[in-house]
């Protein structure tokens, strides 16, 4: 078929979306492999406005990790993540849990790998 121009257009158009999805999957896999959490997933509010990329919960240590995943560090806003997660936290109703907010990106992936692959 050799329709390379068409394939190139699709790749250029959709690269950001697909690479973001793959980066989220990689970060989730890192957390799963760390064996530090018993529940890992994502969250959307009912309106579909506030998406949390990754929520990792350790019920034994009473710890919630709320993570934003972006390809570039400059697109991350800690305050926005805290605000977006308020609905999630009220829905979970987990008392006395330590809440940590983190950012995963291509810019800090090495640091995150070290943090979650170091044996504890």
N, C-alpha and C positions, 0 to 999 in steps of 0.2 A: 504494500500500500504506500509506504514511504511518504506519508503526509507529515513531515517533520515540522513544517511551518505551523501547522495547526497544533501539534503537540507542544511546541515551544510557546505559543500563545496561551494555551491552557496552563502550562507550568508557570509562566510569568504571572498570570492572573491569580492563581490559587496557591502559590508558594507560601505566602504568609499564613494562610489558614492551615494548610496541611503541616507545615513545619511547627506551628504552635501546638497543634494536636499531638504531634509526635514528641515534642519536648515535654508536654504534660504527662504523656505516657511514660517517658523515661524517668521523670521525677517521681512519679507514683511507684515505678518499679524499684527505684533506689530506696524509697521508704519501706516497701514490702520486704526487700532483701535485708533491711536493717533489723527486722524482727522487733522493733521498738513499739509497734502499734498493733492493736487488735481490730481496729476499724479504720478503713481508708476509703475515701470516696470524694465526690464533688457535691456541690449544693447550688440549687437555683431557687430563688424565692418564687412564690405563686405567680407573680406578675412577670417573671422572667427577666427582671431588671438587674438583680444582684446575683452575680455568679461568683462562687468561690471555687477556684480551680481544684484545690485539694484540701480536704479536711482529714486529718489523721488524729485518731483518739487512742490514748493509752489509758484504759480504765483502771489498771492496777496502780499506776503512779498518779492517776488523776491529772492527766495532761492532755490538752487539746492544741494541736498545731494547725494553724490556718495559713495556707500558702497561696500566694499569687505567682503564677508562672507567666513570664513574658520573655520574648527573645532578647530584649535589650533592657538594661537596668534603668535607663532614663525614662522608661514608660511606667515605672512603678511609683505608686503613691501609698505610703504607709497609712496615712489618715483615711484615704478612700477605702483601703482594705478593712480597717477597723470599722468604719461606718457600714460597709457592705455586710459585714459579719454579724451585726447586731441582731438581725432577724434570726439568723441561724442559732446564735447562742441562746436567745429567748426560747426558741423551739426545742432545743436540746434539753434545757432545764437541768444541766449538770452542775451541782453545787460543789464548791470548794475545789474546782479544777483550775490548774494553772493554764493560762491561755498564752500561747506564743504565736507571734505573727512573723512569717518569714517570706522571703522572696527568692525564687529560683529563676535564673536566667542563664543564657550562654555565657554571660560575663562573670558569673560567680559559680558556675557548675563545679569547678575543681574544689572550691571551698565546701560546697554542699556534699560532694562525694566524700571528702575527708570527714566531715561532721557525722555523716550517717553510715559510713562503712567502718569506722573505728569501733572495735569491740568495746563494749561497756560492761 
